[in-house]
Amino acid sequence: MAHYNKGANAERELIRMFWKEGFAVARTAGSGKNALPMPDLIVLSKTRKIVIEAKAWRSDYLNINFEQMEELLKWKELSNAEVFVAWKYPNKGWFFIDPKHFNKAKHYSISFSKVQKVGVVFDVFIGKQSLLKS
């Protein structure tokens, strides 16, 4: 139950963040337990439609099971929505990662060190801040 609460609280945090910035956002109930493919969040604006799988995890790697990621990618195919994994890393904040950056084997995997290079923070993700080139 602790993992569920941590994940649900992280999803609610994202809802508040997107809503504050003028996005319509909905959390899909039971996204991991539904018979049909369901992302954690559906985020809409006048110019963007985004589906998100949210994870709050302290680890050197984030692993997402093959079926869950394939279901998320099905949303892209059916709706032409942008698809992202949002990873909240303790004391580092949220990173939004395009699934193409994950290594694909028996599951989808990405290291936190790679996420720090290819992921984007919230303000960049929503277009509030530009990405600084180093």
N, CA, C and O atoms as a GROMACS GRO file, in nm:
protein
  536
    1MET      N    1   0.081  -0.120   0.000
    1MET     CA    2   0.000   0.000   0.000
    1MET      C    3   0.086   0.127   0.000
    1MET      O    4   0.046   0.230  -0.055
    2ALA      N    5   0.204   0.120   0.062
    2ALA     CA    6   0.292   0.237   0.068
    2ALA      C    7   0.334   0.280  -0.072
    2ALA      O    8   0.338   0.400  -0.102
    3HIS      N    9   0.365   0.182  -0.161
    3HIS     CA   10   0.403   0.217  -0.299
    3HIS      C   11   0.288   0.283  -0.372
    3HIS      O   12   0.308   0.379  -0.446
    4TYR      N   13   0.164   0.231  -0.351
    4TYR     CA   14   0.047   0.290  -0.416
    4TYR      C   15   0.031   0.435  -0.370
    4TYR      O   16   0.013   0.524  -0.453
    5ASN      N   17   0.037   0.458  -0.238
    5ASN     CA   18   0.019   0.594  -0.186
    5ASN      C   19   0.126   0.689  -0.238
    5ASN      O   20   0.097   0.803  -0.273
    6LYS      N   21   0.250   0.642  -0.242
    6LYS     CA   22   0.358   0.725  -0.293
    6LYS      C   23   0.333   0.762  -0.438
    6LYS      O   24   0.348   0.878  -0.477
    7GLY      N   25   0.294   0.664  -0.519
    7GLY     CA   26   0.265   0.690  -0.660
    7GLY      C   27   0.144   0.779  -0.680
    7GLY      O   28   0.147   0.871  -0.762
    8ALA      N   29   0.038   0.753  -0.604
    8ALA     CA   30  -0.083   0.835  -0.615
    8ALA      C   31  -0.055   0.979  -0.574
    8ALA      O   32  -0.105   1.073  -0.636
    9ASN      N   33   0.022   0.996  -0.468
    9ASN     CA   34   0.058   1.132  -0.425
    9ASN      C   35   0.142   1.204  -0.529
    9ASN      O   36   0.125   1.324  -0.551
   10ALA      N   37   0.232   1.132  -0.594
   10ALA     CA   38   0.314   1.191  -0.700
   10ALA      C   39   0.226   1.233  -0.817
   10ALA      O   40   0.244   1.341  -0.874
   11GLU      N   41   0.130   1.148  -0.854
   11GLU     CA   42   0.038   1.182  -0.964
   11GLU      C   43  -0.043   1.306  -0.928
   11GLU      O   44  -0.062   1.394  -1.012
   12ARG      N   45  -0.091   1.314  -0.805
   12ARG     CA   46  -0.168   1.431  -0.762
   12ARG      C   47  -0.082   1.558  -0.765
   12ARG      O   48  -0.131   1.666  -0.798
   13GLU      N   49   0.044   1.544  -0.729
   13GLU     CA   50   0.136   1.658  -0.736
   13GLU      C   51   0.147   1.708  -0.881
   13GLU      O   52   0.142   1.829  -0.905
   14LEU      N   53   0.163   1.616  -0.975
   14LEU     CA   54   0.170   1.656  -1.116
   14LEU      C   55   0.040   1.722  -1.162
   14LEU      O   56   0.044   1.820  -1.236
   15ILE      N   57  -0.073   1.670  -1.118
   15ILE     CA   58  -0.201   1.731  -1.154
   15ILE      C   59  -0.202   1.878  -1.112
   15ILE      O   60  -0.236   1.965  -1.191
   16ARG      N   61  -0.164   1.904  -0.988
   16ARG     CA   62  -0.163   2.043  -0.939
   16ARG      C   63  -0.066   2.129  -1.019
   16ARG      O   64  -0.097   2.244  -1.052
   17MET      N   65   0.051   2.075  -1.051
   17MET     CA   66   0.151   2.151  -1.126
   17MET      C   67   0.099   2.188  -1.265
   17MET      O   68   0.109   2.303  -1.306
   18PHE      N   69   0.042   2.091  -1.337
   18PHE     CA   70  -0.010   2.119  -1.471
   18PHE      C   71  -0.128   2.215  -1.464
   18PHE      O   72  -0.136   2.310  -1.543
   19TRP      N   73  -0.219   2.192  -1.371
   19TRP     CA   74  -0.338   2.276  -1.359
   19TRP      C   75  -0.299   2.421  -1.332
   19TRP      O   76  -0.355   2.513  -1.392
   20LYS      N   77  -0.203   2.441  -1.244
   20LYS     CA   78  -0.154   2.576  -1.211
   20LYS      C   79  -0.101   2.648  -1.334
   20LYS      O   80  -0.108   2.771  -1.341
   21GLU      N   81  -0.049   2.573  -1.430
   21GLU     CA   82   0.008   2.632  -1.551
   21GLU      C   83  -0.092   2.640  -1.667
   21GLU      O   84  -0.053   2.669  -1.780
   22GLY      N   85  -0.220   2.612  -1.638
   22GLY     CA   86  -0.324   2.631  -1.739
   22GLY      C   87  -0.354   2.510  -1.826
   22GLY      O   88  -0.417   2.524  -1.931
   23PHE      N   89  -0.312   2.393  -1.784
   23PHE     CA   90  -0.343   2.270  -1.856
   23PHE      C   91  -0.464   2.203  -1.792
   23PHE      O   92  -0.481   2.208  -1.671
   24ALA      N   93  -0.546   2.140  -1.874
   24ALA     CA   94  -0.650   2.052  -1.823
   24ALA      C   95  -0.583   1.916  -1.801
   24ALA      O   96  -0.506   1.870  -1.886
   25VAL      N   97  -0.610   1.854  -1.689
   25VAL     CA   98  -0.541   1.728  -1.658
   25VAL      C   99  -0.635   1.635  -1.583
   25VAL      O  100  -0.712   1.677  -1.496
   26ALA      N  101  -0.627   1.507  -1.618
   26ALA     CA  102  -0.709   1.406  -1.551
   26ALA      C  103  -0.620   1.287  -1.514
   26ALA      O  104  -0.532   1.247  -1.590
   27ARG      N  105  -0.647   1.233  -1.398
   27ARG     CA  106  -0.579   1.112  -1.353
   27ARG      C  107  -0.673   0.996  -1.380
   27ARG      O  108  -0.790   1.000  -1.341
   28THR      N  109  -0.624   0.893  -1.446
   28THR     CA  110  -0.710   0.780  -1.478
   28THR      C  111  -0.705   0.681  -1.362
   28THR      O  112  -0.598   0.633  -1.325
   29ALA      N  113  -0.820   0.652  -1.308
   29ALA     CA  114  -0.831   0.563  -1.193
   29ALA      C  115  -0.790   0.422  -1.232
   29ALA      O  116  -0.830   0.370  -1.336
   30GLY      N  117  -0.709   0.361  -1.147
   30GLY     CA  118  -0.670   0.222  -1.169
   30GLY      C  119  -0.592   0.199  -1.294
   30GLY      O  120  -0.605   0.095  -1.358
   31SER      N  121  -0.509   0.296  -1.332
   31SER     CA  122  -0.439   0.287  -1.461
   31SER      C  123  -0.356   0.159  -1.474
   31SER      O  124  -0.346   0.104  -1.583
   32GLY      N  125  -0.298   0.112  -1.366
   32GLY     CA  126  -0.216  -0.008  -1.373
   32GLY      C  127  -0.296  -0.137  -1.363
   32GLY      O  128  -0.240  -0.246  -1.380
   33LYS      N  129  -0.426  -0.127  -1.336
   33LYS     CA  130  -0.507  -0.246  -1.314
   33LYS      C  131  -0.627  -0.256  -1.407
   33LYS      O  132  -0.717  -0.336  -1.384
   34ASN      N  133  -0.628  -0.175  -1.510
   34ASN     CA  134  -0.741  -0.171  -1.602
   34ASN      C  135  -0.718  -0.270  -1.716
   34ASN      O  136  -0.604  -0.293  -1.757
   35ALA      N  137  -0.824  -0.328  -1.765
   35ALA     CA  138  -0.813  -0.423  -1.876
   35ALA      C  139  -0.771  -0.353  -2.006
   35ALA      O  140  -0.712  -0.416  -2.093
   36LEU      N  141  -0.801  -0.225  -2.017
   36LEU     CA  142  -0.763  -0.148  -2.135
   36LEU      C  143  -0.640  -0.063  -2.104
   36LEU      O  144  -0.617  -0.028  -1.988
   37PRO      N  145  -0.561  -0.031  -2.205
   37PRO     CA  146  -0.443   0.054  -2.181
   37PRO      C  147  -0.482   0.190  -2.126
   37PRO      O  148  -0.562   0.262  -2.187
   38MET      N  149  -0.426   0.227  -2.011
   38MET     CA  150  -0.456   0.355  -1.948
   38MET      C  151  -0.328   0.418  -1.897
   38MET      O  152  -0.253   0.355  -1.823
   39PRO      N  153  -0.300   0.542  -1.936
   39PRO     CA  154  -0.187   0.613  -1.878
   39PRO      C  155  -0.225   0.662  -1.738
   39PRO      O  156  -0.342   0.657  -1.700
   40ASP      N  157  -0.128   0.709  -1.663
   40ASP     CA  158  -0.158   0.766  -1.532
   40ASP      C  159  -0.229   0.901  -1.545
   40ASP      O  160  -0.324   0.929  -1.473
   41LEU      N  161  -0.181   0.984  -1.638
   41LEU     CA  162  -0.237   1.118  -1.656
   41LEU      C  163  -0.261   1.147  -1.803
   41LEU      O  164  -0.186   1.104  -1.891
   42ILE      N  165  -0.367   1.221  -1.827
   42ILE     CA  166  -0.396   1.276  -1.959
   42ILE      C  167  -0.394   1.427  -1.942
   42ILE      O  168  -0.470   1.483  -1.862
   43VAL      N  169  -0.307   1.493  -2.016
   43VAL     CA  170  -0.284   1.637  -2.001
   43VAL      C  171  -0.316   1.704  -2.134
   43VAL      O  172  -0.268   1.664  -2.239
   44LEU      N  173  -0.400   1.809  -2.127
   44LEU     CA  174  -0.444   1.877  -2.249
   44LEU      C  175  -0.429   2.028  -2.238
   44LEU      O  176  -0.447   2.086  -2.131
   45SER      N  177  -0.394   2.089  -2.349
   45SER     CA  178  -0.400   2.234  -2.363
   45SER      C  179  -0.458   2.260  -2.502
   45SER      O  180  -0.497   2.166  -2.571
   46LYS      N  181  -0.466   2.385  -2.541
   46LYS     CA  182  -0.519   2.416  -2.674
   46LYS      C  183  -0.424   2.369  -2.784
   46LYS      O  184  -0.466   2.352  -2.898
   47THR      N  185  -0.298   2.347  -2.749
   47THR     CA  186  -0.200   2.310  -2.852
   47THR      C  187  -0.133   2.175  -2.830
   47THR      O  188  -0.061   2.127  -2.918
   48ARG      N  189  -0.155   2.113  -2.715
   48ARG     CA  190  -0.087   1.986  -2.685
   48ARG      C  191  -0.182   1.884  -2.624
   48ARG      O  192  -0.274   1.919  -2.551
   49LYS      N  193  -0.156   1.757  -2.656
   49LYS     CA  194  -0.220   1.647  -2.584
   49LYS      C  195  -0.109   1.550  -2.546
   49LYS      O  196  -0.033   1.503  -2.630
   50ILE      N  197  -0.104   1.521  -2.416
   50ILE     CA  198   0.008   1.446  -2.360
   50ILE      C  199  -0.048   1.335  -2.272
   50ILE      O  200  -0.141   1.357  -2.194
   51VAL      N  201   0.010   1.216  -2.282
   51VAL     CA  202  -0.021   1.110  -2.188
   51VAL      C  203   0.108   1.077  -2.113
   51VAL      O  204   0.217   1.074  -2.170
   52ILE      N  205   0.091   1.052  -1.984
   52ILE     CA  206   0.207   1.038  -1.896
   52ILE      C  207   0.194   0.915  -1.808
   52ILE      O  208   0.088   0.888  -1.751
   53GLU      N  209   0.302   0.842  -1.798
   53GLU     CA  210   0.318   0.738  -1.696
   53GLU      C  211   0.409   0.800  -1.591
   53GLU      O  212   0.522   0.836  -1.620
   54ALA      N  213   0.359   0.812  -1.468
   54ALA     CA  214   0.433   0.880  -1.362
   54ALA      C  215   0.496   0.777  -1.268
   54ALA      O  216   0.433   0.679  -1.230
   55LYS      N  217   0.620   0.803  -1.231
   55LYS     CA  218   0.692   0.717  -1.138
   55LYS      C  219   0.763   0.804  -1.035
   55LYS      O  220   0.822   0.906  -1.068
   56ALA      N  221   0.756   0.762  -0.910
   56ALA     CA  222   0.830   0.828  -0.802
   56ALA      C  223   0.919   0.720  -0.742
   56ALA      O  224   0.870   0.628  -0.676
   57TRP      N  225   1.047   0.730  -0.766
   57TRP     CA  226   1.134   0.618  -0.736
   57TRP      C  227   1.275   0.664  -0.707
   57TRP      O  228   1.331   0.745  -0.781
   58ARG      N  229   1.334   0.614  -0.598
   58ARG     CA  230   1.474   0.642  -0.568
   58ARG      C  231   1.555   0.518  -0.607
   58ARG      O  232   1.551   0.416  -0.538
   59SER      N  233   1.626   0.528  -0.716
   59SER     CA  234   1.707   0.418  -0.765
   59SER      C  235   1.800   0.471  -0.873
   59SER      O  236   1.778   0.580  -0.927
   60ASP      N  237   1.903   0.396  -0.903
   60ASP     CA  238   1.992   0.435  -1.012
   60ASP      C  239   1.928   0.409  -1.148
   60ASP      O  240   1.969   0.466  -1.249
   61TYR      N  241   1.826   0.321  -1.150
   61TYR     CA  242   1.758   0.285  -1.274
   61TYR      C  243   1.608   0.288  -1.255
   61TYR      O  244   1.556   0.261  -1.147
   62LEU      N  245   1.539   0.321  -1.362
   62LEU     CA  246   1.394   0.310  -1.366
   62LEU      C  247   1.360   0.201  -1.468
   62LEU      O  248   1.401   0.208  -1.584
   63ASN      N  249   1.287   0.102  -1.423
   63ASN     CA  250   1.243  -0.008  -1.510
   63ASN      C  251   1.092  -0.004  -1.521
   63ASN      O  252   1.021   0.009  -1.422
   64ILE      N  253   1.044  -0.017  -1.643
   64ILE     CA  254   0.900  -0.023  -1.669
   64ILE      C  255   0.875  -0.150  -1.746
   64ILE      O  256   0.941  -0.178  -1.846
   65ASN      N  257   0.777  -0.228  -1.699
   65ASN     CA  258   0.757  -0.356  -1.767
   65ASN      C  259   0.713  -0.334  -1.911
   65ASN      O  260   0.650  -0.234  -1.945
   66PHE      N  261   0.750  -0.429  -1.993
   66PHE     CA  262   0.730  -0.421  -2.137
   66PHE      C  263   0.585  -0.391  -2.173
   66PHE      O  264   0.556  -0.302  -2.254
   67GLU      N  265   0.493  -0.466  -2.113
   67GLU     CA  266   0.351  -0.450  -2.145
   67GLU      C  267   0.300  -0.310  -2.110
   67GLU      O  268   0.225  -0.251  -2.188
   68GLN      N  269   0.341  -0.258  -1.995
   68GLN     CA  270   0.295  -0.125  -1.953
   68GLN      C  271   0.342  -0.017  -2.051
   68GLN      O  272   0.265   0.072  -2.087
   69MET      N  273   0.468  -0.024  -2.094
   69MET     CA  274   0.519   0.076  -2.188
   69MET      C  275   0.452   0.061  -2.324
   69MET      O  276   0.419   0.161  -2.388
   70GLU      N  277   0.432  -0.062  -2.370
   70GLU     CA  278   0.366  -0.083  -2.498
   70GLU      C  279   0.223  -0.029  -2.496
   70GLU      O  280   0.176   0.026  -2.596
   71GLU      N  281   0.155  -0.044  -2.383
   71GLU     CA  282   0.020   0.012  -2.370
   71GLU      C  283   0.024   0.164  -2.377
   71GLU      O  284  -0.064   0.225  -2.439
   72LEU      N  285   0.123   0.224  -2.315
   72LEU     CA  286   0.138   0.370  -2.321
   72LEU      C  287   0.163   0.415  -2.465
   72LEU      O  288   0.105   0.514  -2.510
   73LEU      N  289   0.247   0.343  -2.535
   73LEU     CA  290   0.277   0.377  -2.674
   73LEU      C  291   0.155   0.357  -2.765
   73LEU      O  292   0.144   0.421  -2.870
   74LYS      N  293   0.065   0.269  -2.726
   74LYS     CA  294  -0.060   0.250  -2.801
   74LYS      C  295  -0.141   0.379  -2.803
   74LYS      O  296  -0.208   0.410  -2.902
   75TRP      N  297  -0.136   0.454  -2.693
   75TRP     CA  298  -0.206   0.583  -2.689
   75TRP      C  299  -0.152   0.678  -2.795
   75TRP      O  300  -0.228   0.751  -2.859
   76LYS      N  301  -0.022   0.676  -2.815
   76LYS     CA  302   0.038   0.761  -2.919
   76LYS      C  303  -0.015   0.722  -3.056
   76LYS      O  304  -0.051   0.807  -3.137
   77GLU      N  305  -0.019   0.592  -3.080
   77GLU     CA  306  -0.067   0.540  -3.208
   77GLU      C  307  -0.214   0.577  -3.233
   77GLU      O  308  -0.249   0.618  -3.343
   78LEU      N  309  -0.298   0.564  -3.131
   78LEU     CA  310  -0.441   0.588  -3.147
   78LEU      C  311  -0.480   0.735  -3.147
   78LEU      O  312  -0.576   0.774  -3.214
   79SER      N  313  -0.408   0.817  -3.072
   79SER     CA  314  -0.452   0.956  -3.054
   79SER      C  315  -0.354   1.061  -3.105
   79SER      O  316  -0.385   1.180  -3.108
   80ASN      N  317  -0.235   1.016  -3.146
   80ASN     CA  318  -0.130   1.108  -3.186
   80ASN      C  319  -0.090   1.202  -3.070
   80ASN      O  320  -0.045   1.314  -3.093
   81ALA      N  321  -0.108   1.154  -2.948
   81ALA     CA  322  -0.068   1.231  -2.831
   81ALA      C  323   0.081   1.215  -2.808
   81ALA      O  324   0.142   1.116  -2.850
   82GLU      N  325   0.140   1.313  -2.742
   82GLU     CA  326   0.278   1.300  -2.696
   82GLU      C  327   0.277   1.202  -2.580
   82GLU      O  328   0.185   1.204  -2.498
   83VAL      N  329   0.378   1.118  -2.572
   83VAL     CA  330   0.388   1.018  -2.466
   83VAL      C  331   0.518   1.039  -2.389
   83VAL      O  332   0.625   1.051  -2.448
   84PHE      N  333   0.506   1.043  -2.258
   84PHE     CA  334   0.623   1.063  -2.174
   84PHE      C  335   0.613   0.982  -2.046
   84PHE      O  336   0.504   0.952  -1.997
   85VAL      N  337   0.728   0.949  -1.993
   85VAL     CA  338   0.739   0.895  -1.858
   85VAL      C  339   0.790   1.010  -1.774
   85VAL      O  340   0.890   1.073  -1.807
   86ALA      N  341   0.719   1.038  -1.664
   86ALA     CA  342   0.762   1.142  -1.570
   86ALA      C  343   0.820   1.071  -1.448
   86ALA      O  344   0.750   0.995  -1.381
   87TRP      N  345   0.946   1.097  -1.419
   87TRP     CA  346   1.014   1.033  -1.307
   87TRP      C  347   1.046   1.139  -1.203
   87TRP      O  348   1.122   1.233  -1.228
   88LYS      N  349   0.987   1.122  -1.086
   88LYS     CA  350   1.020   1.210  -0.973
   88LYS      C  351   1.130   1.143  -0.892
   88LYS      O  352   1.111   1.038  -0.832
   89TYR      N  353   1.246   1.208  -0.893
   89TYR     CA  354   1.358   1.155  -0.817
   89TYR      C  355   1.374   1.241  -0.692
   89TYR      O  356   1.379   1.364  -0.702
   90PRO      N  357   1.382   1.178  -0.573
   90PRO     CA  358   1.388   1.256  -0.448
   90PRO      C  359   1.497   1.362  -0.449
   90PRO      O  360   1.612   1.336  -0.487
   91ASN      N  361   1.460   1.480  -0.408
   91ASN     CA  362   1.548   1.596  -0.398
   91ASN      C  363   1.603   1.646  -0.532
   91ASN      O  364   1.691   1.732  -0.535
   92LYS      N  365   1.552   1.592  -0.643
   92LYS     CA  366   1.594   1.636  -0.777
   92LYS      C  367   1.475   1.686  -0.858
   92LYS      O  368   1.494   1.758  -0.956
   93GLY      N  369   1.355   1.649  -0.820
   93GLY     CA  370   1.235   1.694  -0.890
   93GLY      C  371   1.192   1.600  -1.001
   93GLY      O  372   1.234   1.484  -1.006
   94TRP      N  373   1.108   1.652  -1.090
   94TRP     CA  374   1.050   1.575  -1.198
   94TRP      C  375   1.135   1.586  -1.325
   94TRP      O  376   1.187   1.692  -1.358
   95PHE      N  377   1.146   1.472  -1.393
   95PHE     CA  378   1.210   1.466  -1.524
   95PHE      C  379   1.112   1.400  -1.620
   95PHE      O  380   1.052   1.298  -1.587
   96PHE      N  381   1.095   1.458  -1.739
   96PHE     CA  382   1.005   1.405  -1.840
   96PHE      C  383   1.090   1.342  -1.949
   96PHE      O  384   1.177   1.407  -2.008
   97ILE      N  385   1.064   1.213  -1.975
   97ILE     CA  386   1.150   1.134  -2.062
   97ILE      C  387   1.069   1.075  -2.177
   97ILE      O  388   0.966   1.010  -2.155
   98ASP      N  389   1.115   1.097  -2.296
   98ASP     CA  390   1.056   1.035  -2.415
   98ASP      C  391   1.090   0.886  -2.410
   98ASP      O  392   1.206   0.851  -2.386
   99PRO      N  393   0.994   0.798  -2.433
   99PRO     CA  394   1.021   0.654  -2.428
   99PRO      C  395   1.133   0.608  -2.522
   99PRO      O  396   1.192   0.503  -2.498
  100LYS      N  397   1.162   0.683  -2.626
  100LYS     CA  398   1.268   0.643  -2.720
  100LYS      C  399   1.404   0.637  -2.652
  100LYS      O  400   1.495   0.573  -2.705
  101HIS      N  401   1.420   0.701  -2.538
  101HIS     CA  402   1.547   0.702  -2.468
  101HIS      C  403   1.568   0.580  -2.378
  101HIS      O  404   1.678   0.558  -2.327
  102PHE      N  405   1.464   0.501  -2.359
  102PHE     CA  406   1.476   0.382  -2.275
  102PHE      C  407   1.543   0.270  -2.353
  102PHE      O  408   1.524   0.258  -2.474
  103ASN      N  409   1.620   0.189  -2.283
  103ASN     CA  410   1.674   0.066  -2.341
  103ASN      C  411   1.562  -0.037  -2.336
  103ASN      O  412   1.491  -0.048  -2.236
  104LYS      N  413   1.548  -0.111  -2.444
  104LYS     CA  414   1.438  -0.207  -2.456
  104LYS      C  415   1.494  -0.348  -2.457
  104LYS      O  416   1.569  -0.385  -2.547
  105ALA      N  417   1.456  -0.426  -2.358
  105ALA     CA  418   1.493  -0.568  -2.352
  105ALA      C  419   1.371  -0.642  -2.299
  105ALA      O  420   1.264  -0.634  -2.359
  106LYS      N  421   1.385  -0.715  -2.188
  106LYS     CA  422   1.266  -0.780  -2.132
  106LYS      C  423   1.180  -0.678  -2.058
  106LYS      O  424   1.064  -0.706  -2.024
  107HIS      N  425   1.236  -0.559  -2.033
  107HIS     CA  426   1.160  -0.445  -1.984
  107HIS      C  427   1.227  -0.319  -2.041
  107HIS      O  428   1.334  -0.326  -2.100
  108TYR      N  429   1.163  -0.207  -2.021
  108TYR     CA  430   1.221  -0.080  -2.060
  108TYR      C  431   1.299  -0.026  -1.941
  108TYR      O  432   1.249  -0.027  -1.828
  109SER      N  433   1.420   0.021  -1.965
  109SER     CA  434   1.507   0.064  -1.856
  109SER      C  435   1.584   0.189  -1.896
  109SER      O  436   1.620   0.208  -2.012
  110ILE      N  437   1.609   0.273  -1.796
  110ILE     CA  438   1.690   0.392  -1.818
  110ILE      C  439   1.760   0.426  -1.687
  110ILE      O  440   1.702   0.412  -1.579
  111SER      N  441   1.884   0.470  -1.696
  111SER     CA  442   1.959   0.508  -1.576
  111SER      C  443   1.928   0.654  -1.541
  111SER      O  444   1.894   0.734  -1.628
  112PHE      N  445   1.940   0.685  -1.412
  112PHE     CA  446   1.917   0.823  -1.372
  112PHE      C  447   2.023   0.915  -1.431
  112PHE      O  448   1.994   1.030  -1.464
  113SER      N  449   2.145   0.866  -1.447
  113SER     CA  450   2.249   0.951  -1.508
  113SER      C  451   2.212   0.986  -1.652
  113SER      O  452   2.238   1.098  -1.697
  114LYS      N  453   2.152   0.892  -1.725
  114LYS     CA  454   2.108   0.922  -1.861
  114LYS      C  455   1.988   1.017  -1.860
  114LYS      O  456   1.978   1.106  -1.945
  115VAL      N  457   1.898   0.998  -1.765
  115VAL     CA  458   1.781   1.087  -1.754
  115VAL      C  459   1.824   1.231  -1.732
  115VAL      O  460   1.762   1.323  -1.785
  116GLN      N  461   1.930   1.251  -1.656
  116GLN     CA  462   1.977   1.387  -1.633
  116GLN      C  463   2.029   1.452  -1.761
  116GLN      O  464   2.040   1.574  -1.768
  117LYS      N  465   2.060   1.370  -1.862
  117LYS     CA  466   2.106   1.424  -1.991
  117LYS      C  467   1.992   1.439  -2.092
  117LYS      O  468   1.989   1.537  -2.166
  118VAL      N  469   1.899   1.343  -2.095
  118VAL     CA  470   1.796   1.342  -2.199
  118VAL      C  471   1.658   1.386  -2.150
  118VAL      O  472   1.573   1.424  -2.230
  119GLY      N  473   1.636   1.381  -2.020
  119GLY     CA  474   1.506   1.422  -1.965
  119GLY      C  475   1.500   1.572  -1.951
  119GLY      O  476   1.603   1.640  -1.951
  120VAL      N  477   1.380   1.624  -1.941
  120VAL     CA  478   1.364   1.769  -1.921
  120VAL      C  479   1.283   1.794  -1.794
  120VAL      O  480   1.194   1.716  -1.759
  121VAL      N  481   1.314   1.903  -1.728
  121VAL     CA  482   1.243   1.942  -1.606
  121VAL      C  483   1.109   2.004  -1.644
  121VAL      O  484   1.085   2.038  -1.760
  122PHE      N  485   1.022   2.019  -1.545
  122PHE     CA  486   0.884   2.062  -1.569
  122PHE      C  487   0.875   2.194  -1.647
  122PHE      O  488   0.804   2.201  -1.747
  123ASP      N  489   0.945   2.297  -1.602
  123ASP     CA  490   0.932   2.428  -1.668
  123ASP      C  491   0.975   2.424  -1.814
  123ASP      O  492   0.918   2.496  -1.897
  124VAL      N  493   1.072   2.343  -1.847
  124VAL     CA  494   1.113   2.326  -1.986
  124VAL      C  495   1.008   2.245  -2.060
  124VAL      O  496   0.972   2.277  -2.174
  125PHE      N  497   0.959   2.140  -1.997
  125PHE     CA  498   0.859   2.053  -2.058
  125PHE      C  499   0.734   2.131  -2.102
  125PHE      O  500   0.681   2.107  -2.210
  126ILE      N  501   0.689   2.223  -2.019
  126ILE     CA  502   0.567   2.298  -2.053
  126ILE      C  503   0.596   2.422  -2.136
  126ILE      O  504   0.503   2.493  -2.175
  127GLY      N  505   0.724   2.450  -2.164
  127GLY     CA  506   0.758   2.564  -2.247
  127GLY      C  507   0.772   2.695  -2.172
  127GLY      O  508   0.781   2.802  -2.233
  128LYS      N  509   0.773   2.689  -2.041
  128LYS     CA  510   0.786   2.809  -1.959
  128LYS      C  511   0.930   2.859  -1.955
  128LYS      O  512   0.956   2.978  -1.937
  129GLN      N  513   1.023   2.767  -1.973
  129GLN     CA  514   1.166   2.799  -1.970
  129GLN      C  515   1.230   2.726  -2.087
  129GLN      O  516   1.189   2.616  -2.123
  130SER      N  517   1.333   2.787  -2.146
  130SER     CA  518   1.401   2.719  -2.255
  130SER      C  519   1.515   2.635  -2.199
  130SER      O  520   1.567   2.659  -2.090
  131LEU      N  521   1.552   2.537  -2.276
  131LEU     CA  522   1.661   2.447  -2.238
  131LEU      C  523   1.793   2.517  -2.267
  131LEU      O  524   1.816   2.564  -2.378
  132LEU      N  525   1.877   2.524  -2.166
  132LEU     CA  526   2.008   2.587  -2.184
  132LEU      C  527   2.104   2.485  -2.242
  132LEU      O  528   2.112   2.372  -2.194
  133LYS      N  529   2.177   2.523  -2.344
  133LYS     CA  530   2.276   2.435  -2.405
  133LYS      C  531   2.407   2.451  -2.329
  133LYS      O  532   2.450   2.563  -2.300
  134SER      N  533   2.471   2.337  -2.297
  134SER     CA  534   2.599   2.347  -2.226
  134SER      C  535   2.714   2.321  -2.320
  134SER      O  536   2.830   2.324  -2.278
   0.00000   0.00000   0.00000
